[in-house]
Amino acid sequence: MTEVEVDVRGQTCPVPLVECRKALRKASPGDEVVVVGTHPASKKEIPMACKSLGLEVIDIEEKNNEWKIRIKR
């Protein structure tokens, strides 16, 4: 298993979602993609997109106006 981090801090929609999807396409089954960002709407959109793609959102953390979403490919 590989962990891929996508840093989209300071980026607004649709950049975080686009970057997340790029990383998920490159990831192998079983890999984890960790998306770190600051845009509030993306924190909601990314998990919804993952669920529609049939991917598992492992965890969503938020601390100091920054969020981290862990997704299993």
C-alpha positions, -999 to 999 in steps of 0.1 A, spaced: 0 0 0 12 34 -9 1 67 6 -2 96 -18 -6 132 -4 -24 159 -24 -18 193 -10 -44 218 -22 -42 243 7 -52 278 -5 -69 264 -36 -106 269 -43 -131 248 -63 -128 231 -86 -90 226 -81 -91 204 -50 -116 180 -65 -97 179 -99 -64 172 -81 -80 145 -59 -94 128 -90 -60 129 -108 -43 113 -77 -71 86 -75 -67 77 -112 -29 72 -107 -33 52 -74 -34 14 -74 -62 -5 -57 -55 -6 -19 -35 27 -20 -46 56 2 -49 92 -11 -47 119 15 -61 153 5 -51 183 26 -69 216 20 -85 247 34 -115 254 11 -147 246 31 -168 235 1 -142 211 -11 -143 193 23 -180 184 14 -176 179 -23 -146 155 -23 -163 128 0 -195 130 -21 -175 125 -53 -157 96 -37 -189 79 -26 -204 83 -61 -172 66 -75 -176 37 -50 -145 46 -31 -142 45 7 -136 77 27 -116 64 57 -114 96 77 -120 134 77 -101 155 102 -103 192 107 -79 214 127 -71 251 125 -92 258 94 -74 230 76 -89 196 67 -75 162 58 -95 135 39 -82 100 37 -96 79 8 -89 43 0 -86 34 -36 
